[in-house]
Amino acid sequence: MKSVFTTGEVAEICKVSQQTVIRCFDSGKLKGFRVPGSRFRRIPRESLLQFMRANNIPITDLDSGKRKVLIVDDDEAILEMLVELLDRDGRFEVRVARTGYEAGMFTQEFEPDVIVLDYKLPDINGNRVCQTLRANQRFSHVKIIMISGVADPDEIVELRAAGADDFLRKPFQIDELIARILDLVQA
């Protein structure tokens, strides 16, 4: 993960001109330092994050290069297994939620690329979580893979109608889940 950025990199991340970044730096709105003996400016990651938040610039382009996956399931064994296997793969940054409520909270904070969502949650079913997320334009880019061991064909149709992008029946192979995640984020 990169810790210091050039003004050109900041301009690309924030989707503004490099001159705008330089003006923000020179006016003190964007904190950083000058490279000794030169005119070059450098912006530490934390300063860039503060600047982006203060100016309502999405931090999605300032990530580790990994795809963000939120796993929502109340089964601790499944959570543990999926986190371990996706972490081991190396292409994913993984967070977990155990309820539909947590799924909504963590989606706002973590801004995942993909949500792997269990259909049967202790507080609300997956249909409702999908509908709630799809009703918010901010999350229109988030892909949702619904997982369940008990959904019948009619329920799968309902899940897709509620906004799920894909469905996997438990138990499933981790390679299949990874392939589907990658298919959705590269589409």
ABEGO torsion letter per residue (X at the ends): XBABBBAAAAAAAAGBBAAAAAAAAAAGABBBBBBBGBABBBBBAAAAAAAAAAAGBBAAABBAGBBBBBBBBABAAAAAAAAAAAAAAGABBBBBBABAAAAAAAAAAAGBABBBBBABBAABBAAAAAAAAAABAAAAABBBBBBBAABBAAAAAAAAAAGBABBBBOBBBAAAAAAAAAAAAAX
